[in-house]
């Protein structure tokens, strides 16, 4: 990418001159031909965005592009608008434009990477996360993102072998404290849960007041009645993510089992979801609901907001779609909440942590 010295627009470095103000950046004839090919007068006449782009603000264009993509399902219009936003230097526009390039029938990964790297270099957090996922050939993410109308009961029975309740025993200054939570098993035998399930209050943990004595994972009793010991290998309080692993022979057995995979894209308003957790410490049970907001900003963090029955002990449970892909993890219920509102850590942040292990 290069920046036009005349108008400040951003455009591909293979172009001979700025497609906006026509200011030349070099004298390479071959590159000038590419400009004529990509920004011909006929294309400008056919496209409303080239006709009216000079009169539309970045924010208005961004909102219109989102509307075309998510509501009107006008993919080509949206792609053109996000392309325009990317050339203008709009970081969110670059991110979505790159994402759309990756989802085409013939994905243009090179161009997508170029836009993501530019956005990431300017501090765009989502682009940084996306780059880590694309640059790492991990096996955590499922390719199955088409949400089906599968029978919920069937899905639950398939997911149960990969869901655990978690019990943490902590030594405190005034005795022993036992806390309950939920967790789920993924490829490689890792167990994922919330950081707050494992360490409790972060200040007490850092000051040595909460010292972990033991962590146990229990499956549904018809799967296994034996409690298994867990060892934490990564705890990130700021993301409320903890990754643990089984100890002993259990670790060897679980490592090569088929487990849950993640889905990180295309979450939709009103999409049906469910979780299996350990509410109030009563044992594994199911809650079903819908996505109220795929990307809710709350307390300067990004969450998936869901509408379902969530209680203490559900924390750390997998938020599953109707293909049994993990799309998030139950994290919190706002203190002054309406009944049913819950916040979940998006799966992309969990994958980001796993890729760094």
SULMOGI-V602981 format. One line per field, one symbol per residue. psi: psi as a letter, one per 20 degrees, with the letter a starting at -180 (. if undefined). A space follows every 50 residues. Layout:
psi=???
//
This chain:
psi=qqppigijqprqiiqhrpigijpqirkohhhhhhghghlqhhghhhphhh hjhijprggghghgghghghgiknggggghghgghghijoghggghgggh hhjrgnpmhggghggghgghijjoghhgggghhhipmrjhpqinjoprlq pggggghhhhijpqqppppqprhjbqppqqarrqprpijqppaqhhhgic phghghjjhoppgqpqpprphigpjpqqqqppippnhhilppprqqrbhh ghghhjqpaqrqpirkqqpjpprrqoampjjirprppqbqohphmppokk qprppqnroprphipiqpoqajjkqoiappgqpqglqqpipqpqpqhhhg hgghhi.
//
